[in-house]
């Protein structure tokens, strides 16, 4: 469906005529210039390259673009695209370097660089910006999810017996219906799966198979929605819940039931806690009660208290209470701040974080934009007349938009990372290795990693304890 020639901004079609004479190469980089978090988790470039850059440009693409752009009122670089077809068989002569996916990098450092490999195509580096900079989205989602993982992990380490075993299923992706497109659901949902394995975004499971060699990236459980409960009517609420136990209450099973259709506390205390209590216990399954309205912090606290009174608790090895037979999942009003506040409240009341999981939708996949982490794609060097020159901007009206200059790389130091100057072969001038490794060259993917390897890389990176409440 994507015509690569048209996968750009309109004004970029005129840029081929704007560079200085004898320009042969343009070098650009991508960075997070700041934002909500001090570190970002790099992810999603491999998916973008496979989905949008893997197919060579065809004569049909060029002809369609030429007709459309001339009518659109902008120039068309017919000579350049014809040369691409004849010399490169439609493959883009670009080299893309990037940090390994799953690596966590502080802001203000280059995460990837792009340069043309054929001197007749300096304009192509910038032309590809529109598609390549969309990597901001999976990076930002992956970063948010990873930061929430830190918050939950700290709570589990403090209050749970098996933190590492429980953690992968403590944040569930509820965001598929709230995003702008199926494509966003796929790549955003997949970014969440770097840090967790719970999801209801099926598009992300498909994307993991197609782009990251992962047969089954995430898991879900049978769960009720309001329509399946309220279709029984107010007088049939108990029957609706009993049906859930009958259908899914199998030994070792887990099923979730939204329980606030009418009166959450009556449902917890009397229907679940009295009328159906023995059925739940005898089923051998774990019932997950889902509150879905009200103030998240107080509602979760009271729900846990009522369930503890009716089902009982056990003290774990760390002295925190763990519910018997039941758990809670909070999926309304969930964001990093409310998760931290809920965990602070319930652990302060003596409940283990084992008792709760979270479902995050809009705040995970949609309540963000390119400025959440202030992503930018900027040219920093140009080869003109055989000599590289620095290219940069330094607006007097906004110093935060000052761009980097020169050929750039990323190096490891004793203190973490450093942005370094690189030579014409893109190796650090002062020696050592450039962490920005080639992942794409002349239309071919050079690195094809599994989601498993990316997860391992992300989990290996540690930061100081996250703040909870």
C-alpha positions in Angstrom: 0.0 0.0 0.0 3.0 2.4 0.6 4.5 4.1 -2.4 8.1 4.8 -1.1 8.4 7.8 -3.3 5.4 9.4 -1.7 6.3 8.4 1.9 7.8 11.8 2.7 6.7 15.4 3.3 5.7 17.5 0.3 8.3 20.1 0.7 11.1 17.5 0.6 10.5 16.8 -3.1 12.1 20.2 -3.9 15.2 19.7 -1.7 17.2 18.0 -4.4 17.7 21.4 -6.0 18.6 23.3 -2.9 22.0 21.8 -1.8 25.3 23.6 -2.7 26.9 22.5 -6.0 29.2 19.5 -5.8 27.3 18.2 -2.7 27.9 14.4 -2.7 26.8 13.1 0.7 24.5 14.3 3.5 24.9 12.8 7.0 22.0 13.0 9.5 21.3 11.7 13.0 18.3 11.1 15.3 18.3 12.0 19.0 15.9 12.6 21.9 16.6 16.2 22.8 14.9 15.9 26.2 11.4 15.3 27.5 9.7 13.3 30.2 12.4 10.7 30.8 16.2 11.1 31.1 16.7 7.8 29.2 15.0 6.2 26.2 14.8 2.5 25.2 15.6 2.2 21.5 13.2 0.0 19.6 11.2 -0.3 16.4 13.6 0.6 13.6 13.8 -3.0 12.4 10.1 -3.1 12.0 10.0 0.2 10.1 12.8 -1.0 7.8 11.1 -4.3 7.0 7.7 -2.8 6.6 8.5 0.4 4.7 12.0 0.1 3.2 12.3 -3.5 2.2 10.4 -3.2 -1.1 12.4 -1.6 -4.0 10.9 1.4 -5.7 9.3 0.4 -9.0 8.6 2.2 -12.3 4.9 2.3 -11.3 5.8 4.0 -8.0 7.8 6.7 -9.9 5.1 7.3 -12.5 2.4 7.6 -9.9 4.5 10.0 -7.8 5.4 12.1 -10.8 1.8 12.6 -11.8 0.6 13.3 -8.3 3.4 15.7 -7.3 3.1 17.8 -10.4 -0.6 18.2 -9.8 0.2 18.9 -6.1 2.3 21.9 -7.0 5.8 20.7 -6.1 8.8 19.7 -8.2 9.6 16.1 -9.0 13.1 14.8 -9.3 12.5 12.7 -12.3 16.2 12.3 -13.1 17.0 11.2 -9.6 14.3 8.5 -9.4 15.1 7.3 -12.9 18.7 6.9 -11.9 17.7 5.0 -8.8 15.7 2.5 -10.9 18.5 2.0 -13.4 21.6 2.0 -11.2 20.2 0.5 -8.0 17.2 -1.4 -9.2 15.0 0.7 -7.0 16.9 0.0 -3.8 17.7 3.1 -1.7 21.4 3.8 -1.5 21.5 4.6 2.2 23.5 3.4 5.1 21.7 3.4 8.4 23.6 2.9 11.7 21.8 2.5 15.0 22.3 1.4 18.6 21.2 -2.1 19.2 17.4 -2.3 19.8 16.7 -2.8 23.5 19.6 -0.6 24.5 18.7 2.2 27.0 20.5 5.5 26.1 20.5 8.8 27.9 18.9 11.7 26.1 21.0 14.1 24.0 22.9 11.3 22.3 22.5 10.1 18.7 20.5 6.9 18.5 20.9 6.4 14.7 22.6 8.0 11.8 21.8 8.1 8.0 24.1 8.8 5.1 23.8 8.2 1.3 26.2 5.7 -0.2 26.0 6.9 -3.8 27.3 10.5 -4.4 24.5 11.2 -6.8 21.9 10.9 -4.1 22.7 13.4 -1.3 19.1 14.5 -1.3 17.9 11.0 -0.3 19.2 11.3 3.3 16.7 14.0 4.1 14.0 12.6 1.9 13.9 9.5 4.1 13.5 11.5 7.3 9.7 11.4 7.3 9.5 7.6 7.4 12.6 7.0 9.6 11.8 9.6 12.3 8.5 7.8 13.0 10.7 5.5 15.1 10.0 8.1 17.8 6.7 6.3 18.4 7.9 2.8 19.3 10.8 4.3 21.2 8.5 6.4 23.3 6.1 3.6 24.0 8.9 1.2 24.8 10.4 3.9 27.1 7.1 4.4 29.0 6.6 0.7 29.4 10.2 0.1 30.6 9.9 3.0 33.1 6.7 1.5 34.5 8.4 -1.9 34.7 10.9 -0.3 37.0 8.2 1.1 39.2 6.4 -2.2 39.5 9.6 -4.2 39.9 10.7 -2.1 42.8 7.4 -2.8 44.5 7.6 -6.5 43.9 11.2 -6.7 45.1 10.0 -5.1 48.4 6.8 -7.0 48.9 6.7 -10.2 46.8 8.2 -13.6 47.0 8.8 -14.1 43.2 9.4 -10.6 41.7 11.0 -11.8 38.5 8.3 -14.5 37.9 5.4 -12.1 38.4 6.8 -9.0 36.7 6.2 -9.9 33.0 2.4 -10.0 33.5 1.9 -7.0 35.8 1.2 -4.4 33.0 -1.3 -5.4 30.3 -1.7 -3.5 27.1 -5.4 -2.4 26.8 -4.6 0.2 24.1 -5.6 -1.3 20.7 -8.9 0.5 20.4 -7.6 3.9 21.5 -4.9 4.4 18.8 -5.1 6.1 15.5 -4.6 3.0 13.3 -4.0 -0.7 13.2 -0.4 0.1 12.3 0.0 2.1 15.5 -1.5 -0.6 17.5 0.9 -3.1 16.0 4.2 -1.3 16.5 3.2 0.5 19.7 1.8 -2.7 21.2 5.0 -4.5 20.2 7.1 -1.8 21.9 5.3 -2.6 25.1 6.1 -6.3 24.7 9.8 -5.5 25.1 9.2 -5.1 28.8 6.1 -7.2 29.5 4.2 -10.2 28.1 0.6 -9.3 28.9 -1.4 -7.8 26.0 -4.8 -7.7 24.4 -3.4 -6.1 21.3 -3.4 -8.9 18.8 -1.8 -6.7 16.1 1.3 -6.6 18.2 1.5 -10.4 18.3 1.3 -10.5 14.5 4.0 -7.8 14.2 6.3 -9.7 16.5 6.1 -12.7 14.2 6.6 -10.6 11.0 9.3 -8.3 12.2 11.1 -9.8 15.2 11.0 -13.6 14.7 8.9 -14.2 17.8 6.3 -16.9 17.5 4.3 -15.8 20.6 5.3 -12.5 22.1 2.5 -12.1 24.6 -0.5 -13.7 26.3 -4.0 -12.9 27.6 -6.8 -14.6 29.6 -10.5 -14.9 29.2 -12.1 -11.7 30.5 -15.6 -10.1 30.7 -16.6 -6.7 29.4 -19.5 -4.7 30.6 -21.8 -5.8 27.7 -21.4 -9.5 28.6 -22.3 -8.8 32.2 -25.1 -6.2 31.7 -26.7 -8.3 29.0 -28.0 -10.5 31.9 -29.7 -7.4 33.4 -29.3 -5.9 36.9 -31.2 -8.8 38.4 -29.0 -11.3 36.6 -25.7 -9.9 37.8 -25.0 -12.9 40.1 -25.9 -15.3 37.2 -23.5 -13.5 34.9 -20.7 -13.9 37.4 -21.6 -17.5 38.1 -21.5 -18.2 34.3 -18.0 -16.8 34.2 -16.9 -19.3 36.9 -18.7 -22.1 35.1 -17.1 -21.3 31.8 -13.6 -20.5 32.8 -13.1 -21.6 36.4 -10.8 -24.5 35.7 -8.0 -25.7 38.0 -5.0 -23.5 37.5 -6.9 -21.2 35.2 -7.1 -17.4 35.4 -10.1 -15.3 34.3 -11.0 -11.6 34.8 -14.5 -10.2 35.5 -15.3 -6.5 35.4 -17.4 -6.0 38.5 -18.5 -2.3 38.6 -21.4 -2.4 36.2 -23.8 -1.5 39.1 -22.2 -1.5 42.6 -18.6 -2.6 42.7 -18.5 -2.9 46.5 -21.7 -4.9 46.7 -20.4 -7.2 44.0 -17.1 -7.7 45.8 -18.5 -8.0 49.3 -21.7 -10.0 48.7 -21.8 -11.6 45.3 -18.2 -12.6 45.0 -17.5 -12.7 48.7 -20.6 -14.5 49.8 -22.9 -16.0 47.2 -20.2 -17.2 44.8 -17.2 -17.5 47.2 -17.2 -21.2 47.5 -17.7 -21.7 43.8 -14.6 -19.6 43.1 -12.6 -21.5 45.8 -13.7 -24.9 44.6 -13.0 -24.1 40.9 -9.2 -24.1 41.6 -8.9 -21.0 39.4 -7.9 -17.5 40.2 -10.6 -14.9 39.8 -9.3 -11.4 38.8 -11.7 -8.7 39.8 -11.6 -5.6 37.6 -12.8 -2.3 39.0 -13.4 0.1 36.2 -14.5 3.4 37.6 -13.9 5.9 40.4 -10.6 7.1 41.9 -8.1 4.4 41.1 -6.1 4.7 44.3 -9.0 4.5 46.8 -11.0 2.0 44.7 -8.2 -0.5 44.5 -7.5 -0.1 48.2 -11.0 -0.7 49.3 -11.5 -3.6 46.8 -8.4 -5.4 48.2 -9.6 -4.8 51.7 -13.0 -6.3 51.0 -11.6 -9.3 49.1 -9.2 -9.9 52.0 -12.1 -9.9 54.5 -14.1 -12.4 52.4 -11.4 -14.7 50.9 -8.6 -14.3 53.4 -4.9 -13.7 53.0 -1.6 -15.3 53.7 1.6 -13.6 54.8 4.5 -14.1 52.4 8.1 -14.3 53.4 8.4 -10.5 53.4 5.5 -10.0 55.8 3.0 -8.7 53.2 -0.6 -10.0 52.7 -1.4 -12.0 49.6 -5.0 -12.7 48.7 -6.3 -16.3 48.5 -8.0 -17.3 45.2 -8.4 -13.8 43.9 -6.5 -10.9 42.5 -7.3 -7.4 41.1 -6.5 -5.7 37.8 -7.0 -2.0 37.5 -7.5 -0.8 34.0 -9.2 2.6 34.4 -7.2 5.8 35.0 -3.9 4.0 34.7 -0.7 5.8 33.9 2.8 5.8 35.4 1.8 8.2 38.1 -1.4 6.4 39.2 0.5 3.1 39.2 3.1 4.5 41.5 0.4 6.0 43.8 -1.7 2.7 43.9 1.4 0.7 44.8 2.5 3.1 47.5 -1.0 3.0 49.0 -1.6 -0.7 49.0 1.9 -1.7 50.1 1.6 0.9 52.9 -1.5 -0.9 54.0 0.3 -4.2 54.1 -0.7 -5.7 50.8 1.9 -7.3 48.5 2.2 -6.0 45.0 1.5 -9.6 44.0 -2.2 -8.8 44.5 -2.5 -6.4 41.6 -1.9 -6.1 37.9 -2.6 -3.0 35.7 -4.2 -2.5 32.3 -2.9 0.6 30.5 -4.4 1.9 27.3 -4.4 5.5 26.2 -1.5 6.5 28.5 0.6 3.7 27.0 -0.1 3.9 23.2 -1.7 7.2 22.5 -1.2 9.9 25.2 2.2 10.8 23.7 3.7 12.5 20.7 7.1 13.3 19.1 7.7 16.0 21.7 7.2 13.6 24.7 10.9 12.9 24.2 11.6 15.8 21.8 12.8 13.7 18.9 14.6 15.2 16.0 16.3 14.1 12.8 19.0 16.6 11.8 21.7 17.0 9.2 25.1 17.5 10.9 27.5 17.1 8.0 27.7 17.5 4.2 30.4 16.4 1.8 30.9 19.2 -0.7 33.6 19.1 -3.3 35.1 16.1 -1.6 35.4 17.7 1.8 33.2 17.2 4.8 31.8 20.3 6.4 29.9 20.8 9.6 26.2 21.5 9.2 24.1 22.8 12.2 21.5 25.2 13.3 21.7 27.5 16.4 18.5 29.5 16.7 18.9 32.6 18.8 15.3 32.3 19.7 15.5 28.8 21.1 18.8 27.4 22.3 17.1 24.0 23.0 16.9 23.5 19.3 20.6 23.9 18.7 21.7 20.9 16.6 24.8 18.8 16.7 27.5 19.3 14.1 29.9 17.0 12.2 30.1 13.3 11.6 28.8 11.7 14.8 29.0 8.4 16.6 28.2 7.0 20.1 30.9 5.5 22.3 30.8 3.6 25.6 32.7 5.3 28.5 33.3 4.4 32.1 30.5 6.8 32.9 28.0 5.5 30.3 27.9 7.0 26.9 29.5 9.8 25.0 28.7 11.4 21.6 31.9 11.4 19.7 33.3 12.6 16.4 33.9 9.9 13.8 36.0 9.8 10.7 35.0 9.2 7.0 34.7 5.5 7.8 32.4 6.4 10.7 34.8 5.2 13.4 35.6 7.3 16.5 38.4 9.7 15.9 39.9 9.0 19.3 39.7 5.2 18.8 37.4 2.6 20.2 34.1 1.3 18.7 31.1 3.2 17.4 28.0 1.8 19.1 26.0 2.9 16.1 26.4 -0.3 14.1 25.3 -0.7 10.4 21.8 -2.1 10.3 20.8 -1.2 6.7 22.8 -0.6 3.5 21.7 -0.2 -0.1 18.3 -1.6 0.4 19.3 -4.6 2.5 18.8 -5.4 6.2 22.1 -6.2 7.8 20.9 -7.0 11.4 17.8 -9.1 12.0 17.3 -9.6 15.7 14.7 -11.6 17.7 12.5 -10.0 20.3 14.0 -12.4 22.8 17.5 -10.9 22.3 16.1 -7.4 22.5 14.3 -8.2 25.8 17.5 -9.6 27.3 19.4 -6.4 26.3 16.7 -4.2 27.8 16.5 -6.2 31.1 20.3 -6.1 31.5 20.3 -2.3 31.8 19.8 -1.1 35.3 19.0 2.3 36.7 18.6 3.6 40.3 15.4 2.6 42.1 12.3 4.2 40.6 10.1 6.6 42.7 6.9 5.2 44.0 4.4 7.6 45.3 
